[in-house]
Amino acid sequence: MPPVRDTAAVERPKEAPSQAPAACSSGRGFAEAPLRWPLPETDPDPLVGPRLVDMDGDGRQDLLVVHDAGDAAIGAARWRVHWNTGDGFAAGEAWSLPAIDGRGRLTATVLDRCDAGGALQAAVRDVTADGWVDLVVTRGCDEVADWRVYPGGEGGFGDEPAVWRAPRLGDPETTPGLASGTASCSGGGDVPYVFVGLTSDGRPDLLTYRSCEAAGWRVWEGSEAGYQAAPVAWRAPSELAGGRAVSHPAGEGSERIQNTCRWQQGASFLADLTGSGRSDLWITDACDAEDVGTRRWLRFENGGDGFAESPTDWSLPIPPRPDAFDLDRGERGCIQAGVERARENLLPETGWRYHLRDMTADGRPDLVLTERCGLAPDSWTVHPNTGGGFADAGERWCLPEAALSDGPITEPGPAQRRCEGGARPAYEVLELTGDACPDLVLRGSCEEPEVGLTHWRVFPGVCG
């Protein structure tokens, strides 16, 4: 259960009574009339500017300010949180920062400087699985290899950190930060690693599918004390022995692991599509199975100690054309019959796109077709997740005309569109209003320069 803040101690703006937005003609989509979402005055610096973080696990994205040119205390002693009220951001509240030996300002967005030189690396993420975000220092100014976890709670981070054993990768052994990447091998090559939820405890686990010495899937499982000193072998299907079908593991919830059949490999990704809390292994192009990627994906279920030896089928809707749901970033070129395979990958604006996104507020990603061969859509097509596949019949998801006036919306984002004069208005589909239904947020506009400075335009989602 998400934690509940004690609102009696702090007076906050009351939420306005909710008003159901006018639904578009299909009954599902983004409302035609936007909400004006006021913004506090913040630093526009793109590197250390405000960011959206669900600080307390209530399902709403709050606005976190980690740097303020007009307030030297921000980043030194505290951050500022503007809580999401469901129709805007509340007045800022102090979020206390711990005293960390040797550090200067703390933003946890880029490498922060240490007072005596060098850099401190930190991340904001809930690793204690209690709903509150924690401050995870993965490289301190004291150059200690283990991580320090400062638990989050009402009012800020705790002053006393828990020492977490960090995973050791590569040759010589190095300690990674809390983000997917690669570790180098002294004899050449590297070890790709990914943080992904392989267990259902909510903590990030670390997975590699080879080491500097040999192939083989290995997992460092996250716990209350960090990661074990040595990884455990993670069972992989025999036809994927040595990780042959995975060229670079992608992170949790991603559909972007990509291989080609040029070397008889395949396309695959790691994600939880069933709502189990565990990421499964998915094969989206098996190279030797002609209907994998066009009528079905293969799901190797996560059993807690590895992936199942044999897959189950995950049904797909009839695709726009053959070789459909298998390419990196869900983009395919549109071609004429008879054109050779080498010419299939055309520019994204000539293709069609699909994405995995929960559009039905049931906690499971759906299959969303957002563009078809260069046509600027006035709606998307959503194929709901049935628990055993994506429904064959697609549902129309309406896009508001007012949001399309700046240009087409061809993906959930975050994305940018070009205006005359070179401006780049931004938009993103995310959950702001607290009903679990995704909203369309215009964070910049060609027509209204004030959008992104004083307010956002939020088109609430209507899930039906």
N, C-alpha and C positions, 0 to 999 in steps of 0.2 A: 504494500500500500504506500502511495506517495506520502511524504511527511506533510503535516499541517502546520502552517505558521501560526504563531500566536498573534492575532491581529488586534488584540485588546491593547497591547503595549504601544502600538504604533498606529497613528491615525492615517488612513489612506483614503483616496477618493473612492466614493461608492460607485459600483458598477451601475450603468444605466440599464433599465429593463431591456431584456433582449427582444429584438424585433426580427421576425422571420423575413429575410430578404425575398424580393420577388423572384420567383423561379423562372428560368427560361422555358421555352416551349416544350422541351423534352422532359422537364421535371428534374433533371440533374444537370449540374454545371456550375458556373460561377455567376453570381447574381449580376444583373445588368446595372444596378445602382451601387456605386462604391461607397464605402465608409471613408470618412476623412480621419486618418490615424495620426494624431499630433505627435511630433517628435520633439524631444528636449534639445536644447542647444548643445552640440557636441563637436569634438574635433573631427574635421573631415579627412584627416590623414588616412589613406587606405591601408597602411601597414599596422597602425595602432589605433585605428578608429573604432567606434563602438561595434559590437557584434551581438548576434542573437544567440542566447544560450538559455536552455531551460534550467534555471539555477536550482529549483527545489523539487523537480520531478512531478509537477502538476499537469504536464502536457502542454503548457503554454510557453512560447519563446519569450524570454525576458531580454531587456536591452542592457548589456554589460559595458560599462565605460572603464577602460583600463589606462587611458591617458587623457589629460586635459591641459592644454597649454596655459590656461588661465588659473589652474589650481595645482600647485607643486606637490600637494599631498597625495593627489591621485597617482598611483603607481609607486609611491614611496611608503605611505602608511595604510592606504586603503584604496579600494576601487569604489565605483558607484553603480548601483543596480536600480534600474527603473522597472518595477514589476509590471507584468502584463495584466491588465484589468479585464481583458476581454473586448474592450473597445478603444484601447490606447495604452500608453505607458504612464505609470504613476510618477509622481515626483521622486527624484533620486534619493536613495538611502545608502548610507555608508556600508561597505562590505570590508571588514578588517582583513589586513594581510599579516602574515606571520613575520617575525624578525628572522631573516636568514643571513647567516654570517657571510660577509663579503659582497653581498649583492648591492647593486645600485637600484635603479628603478625596475619595477617588475610589471611586464605586460603579458607574458605567456603567449604572445602572438608570434614573435620572432625571437632569436637568441638575444637575451638581455645581457648587458654588460655587467661585469663584476668590478668592484671599486679598484682592485689591484690589477686589472687586466684580465683577459679571457672572457668567457661567456657562460651564462647560466641558461639551461634549457628546461622549460617547464611546460606542462599541459594542464588544461582544465577539463576534467572528465570524472564521472562517477565510477570509481574503481572499488568502492566499499559496498556498492549495491544497496544503498539506503535511500536513493532518490536525490540526495543533495550532491552537487558537483564537488569534487575534491581538487586540491592543488597537488599535482604530481611533479616533483622536481626530479628529472631523470639525469641531469648533470648539474651539480652544484659548483660553487666557486671553490670549494675545498677539494674538488676533483675526486671525491669518493665515488666508487663505482656503483654502490647500491642506491636505490631510489629512496626519496623521502616523500611520504604521503601525508599531507596536511588535510585532515577531514573537514569537509564543509558542513555548516549548520546554520542555525538562525544567527544572522548578523555577520558571518564571515567564516574564515578558515581558523582552525585550532592552532594554537601556538606550538604545541608539542607534536612533532611528526611521528608517524609509524615508519620504521625502517623496513623497506621492502627489498628482498633479494631480487636482483635484476637478472634477466636471462643473459647468457654469454654466447656470442655467436662469432663465427669467422675464425681466421687464423692469421695473426694472433687474436685472442678473444677480445671482443669489444662488447659494450653494453649499448643497445639501441635506445632511441627515444620512443615515446608512446605513439608511434606512427609507422605505417608500413614502409619498408625500404629494403636495402641490401647491405650486407656485411662483406668485406673484402677477404680474399684468401691470399696468403703470401705467395703461393705458387701460381697465382693467376686465377681468374674467375671470381665469382661472388656467390653469396648465399642469399637469395631472396627470402624475405620473411613478411608475414602479415599478422596483424592483430585482428582476431575474429572471435566471435562468440561460439565456441564449440561445446560448451557446457551451458546449462540453463540457470547458472547462478548470477548472471548479469555482469560478471567480471571479464575483462578481455584476456583471452588466451593467445599464445603466440605459436604460429605454425610455420614450419619450413618443409620443403619436400626434397631437400638434399643438403648435405654438409660439404665442407671442403674436401673431405675424404671419399664420400660415397653418396649414392642416391638413397632415398628412403624418407618417408614422411615422419616428422618428429614434432612433438607438441610440448611446450612449456605451459602447464595449466596454471591459471591465476588462482590465488588463494588469499586468505586474510594476511598472510605473511609474505606475499609476493610469489615468486616463481621458484620451483624446485631447482636444486643445483644441477641436476642432469635431466635432459628431456626424456620422455617416454616415446616408444615407437607407436605410431598411429597407423592403424590398419587401413590399407588402401586396396581397392579392387585389383585383382591380379592383372586384368588387361590394362591397368594404368600403372603397372609396377615401375617404381623409380620416378614416378611423377611425369611419365612421358607425355601425357596429354595436357599438362599444365606448364606453360612457359613462364608464367609469372603470377603467383597467387594474388588475387585482388581482395580487398577488404570486405567486411561484413556489409551485406545489403547491396553489393555491387554486381552489375551484370557485365563487367568489362574485362574478364580474362579472355584473351584471344590467341588462338593458334590457327594456323592454316593447314590444309590437307596436303600441302606441297611435300611435306615430309611424313605423311601418313600420321598426323597427330590428331588434332581436334580442337574444339572450342569448349571451354568449361568455365564455371564460376562457383563461388561459395556464397550461399545466402540461406536465410530462413524464409521460405515461402509459405510454410504451413502453419506458422504461429506456435511452433513447439518451443521456441527459445533457443534452439540449436541450429547452427548453420549446416546444411547438407551440401553435398557435392553434386553439381548439375552438369550434364554433358549436353551441349546444344548443337554439336555437329560431330558425329562419330566417324565421318569420312567413309566408312564401309557400310553404313546403314542409311539408305537413301531417304527414309522418312524422318530421320532425326534432324530436327531443325525446321521441318515443314509441317509435320503432323503431331510430333511429340518431342519432348525432352526426356532425358534419362535422369532419374533421381536416385542417387546412392545415399540412403538414409544414414544419418549420424546416430550411431548407437551408444555414444558416450565414450567409447574407446577406439573408435575408427568408423570408417564408412562401410556400409553393407557390401558384401561380395557381389551381389546381383542387384541390378537396378529395377525400379518400377517405372512405368510410363507416366509421364505428365502430359496431358493432352493439350494441344495447341489449336487455335482457330485456323480456319483456312487462310493462308497467308496471301498478301498481295501478289506474290509471284514465288516461284521455287527458290530454294536456298534462302529461306526467309530469316528466321529468328536466330541468327548465329553470329552476327558480326559485332566487332568492337563498337561500343557506344550506341548500339541499336540503329545503325545507319546503313542503308543499302542503296546502291545506285539503281536507277530505273533504265532498263536497256530494251532494245528491240530484239525480237526473236532472231536467232542466228549469230548474234555478236559473241565473239569468243570470251571465255571466262576471264581472261586477263584484263578485259576492258570493263568488267562489272563494277569496279569500285570507282564511281564518279564522284563529283563534288557533292557535299551534303545537300546543297540547295536544289540539286536535280534528283534527289532520292526521296526515300521515305524513312521515317524514324519510329522506333518503338522504345518504350521505357517501362521499367517496373516501378510502380507507385501505388500506394494504398489510396484509392479514390472512393471507396465505399465505406470507410470508417469502421472496418471490421478487424483491423490489425494485420491484414494479410495483403501483400503487394498484388496489384492487378496488372494486366498487360494493357498499356495505353499506346495507341497509335496516334501520333501527333502531326504527321505530315505524310502526304501521298504525292510523291513525284513532282515536287515543285509547286503544287497548288496551295495557295494561301488559305488555310482552313478557317471556317467560322465555328468549327467544333472539333473535338477529338472523339476518338472511338475507344471506349473502355470495355475490355473483355474481363468480367469479374473472375476473381480467384474462387474456385469451387472447393478447394481443399485437395483436389486430385487433378487439377489442371486449370486452364483458362477457358471460360465458357465460349462456345463456338459463336453464339450470337453476341454481337457487340452492341453497346448502348451509347447513344449520342450524349456527349458531354459538351454543353454549350459554352462558348467563349463570349464574353460581353463585347458588344460593339464599341463601347467607349474605350476599352482596353486595346482593341485592334486598330484604333485610329492612328496610333504611333507606328504600326507595322505588324507583321505576322507574329504569332506566338507559336513556335514550333517545337517547344520542349518545356518540361517543368522548370528548368533552370537550376541555379541562377544563370541568367543569360543577359546579354546586352543587345540593343538594337541601335542602328545608326540614324541620326537625324541630319538634316541639312546643316552645314556648318561644322560637322564633325563631332557633335555631342553624342554621347552613348547612354541613352536611358536604359535602366536595368529593371528586370522583373524577376520574380521567383514565385514558385508554388510552395507554400509552407503552411503550417497550422498555427494561426494566430488567435483565433476567436475562442478556442477551448472546447469545440464540439467534436473534435477528432476528424472533421471533414476538411479537406485541404482548401486553402484560400489562395487567390491570386493577388500578389502584392506587387504593385508598381512602385519601385523605389527610385524612379526617375521618369521624366516624360518630355517628349519633344514639344508638346503643346503648352505644358505648364512648368516653367523653370523652377517654381517653388517646390515641386514634388521632389522629395529627397533632401530638401533643406529644412522645411518647416513641417512637412507631413508626408505620409505615404497615402496612396490610394489603394484600399483593400476591397477586393471583390469577394465577399464571403462565398464559400462553397455550399452548394445545395446537394446533399447526398440522397435526397428522396425519403 
